[in-house]
Amino acid sequence: MARFFDPHIHMYSRTTDDYVAMAKAGIEVVVQPSFWLGSPRTQVGTFEDYWEHMITFETKRAKDFGIEHFVCISVNPKEATIRPLATDAIEPMKQKYLDRPNVVAIGELGYNLINDLEEEVFLKQMEIAASKDMLMMVHLPHTNKVEAMRRIEKILQNHHYNREKILIDHNTEETIEKTLKLGLWAGLSVYPVTKLSPERATKIIQKHGSDHIMINSAADWGVSNPLSVPLTAQKMKSEGVSSEEIEKATLYNAYDFYKQSPRFTWKP
Ligand SMILES: [Zn+2]
């Protein structure tokens, strides 16, 4: 049976039925990045409880269904503009959560509305990641992705971050070339609304090959599909993409990125 890795899924907002279906479809390992709560946070403590929940409870819940679960910790871009809460949360994040056993990256970072408040929190967290030699998982906004990429390119010109350790997610036809050209890893989120369909993701792989590209579901509170990775593999197969390219995009590239973290202990 084909084996899969979903490198971006918010299991916090999914059900046990999802875990059953994912395990049955061959998903063996997932990475869960920090998301927004779904409603506004009012205290730093809610960040801490959320991070603790993902690191401990959710990792065990996944394991009960035979799925290995790793975590990216951050103040999510969607919550970066709530001040002083967002900046106040960064210190406890650094002190108590980033060095935990299954925390493999800082993320999601990046932009939501694209403004200076978001960028301040983005940069602060990039600096922490670089100082700890951690991986960075960066989120492109739903709209105006090109402008977000322009800002990211500028940041990379001014700071010497190791680009092999940066993953840019939610790429589309508009941004994929730039992400790859900058020497970064690229995520393609296959999601029923606002993101890519399996067809569009397949076309991107057909055009650009699968080097440095990984498919994910980005499944969350919204109408989303935790089986997007196997579904897209199926679509690629029916469109004649080689098994080698499919395996790279749905398992091995995500593995090659995350295995750079000493805390990513899963092996294919
Ligand atoms: Zn996400």
Boltz pocket constraint, residues with backbone or C-beta under 6 A from the ligand:
constraints:
  - pocket:
      binder: B
      contacts: [[A, 8], [A, 10], [A, 33], [A, 34], [A, 35], [A, 108], [A, 218], [A, 220]]
      max_distance: 6.0
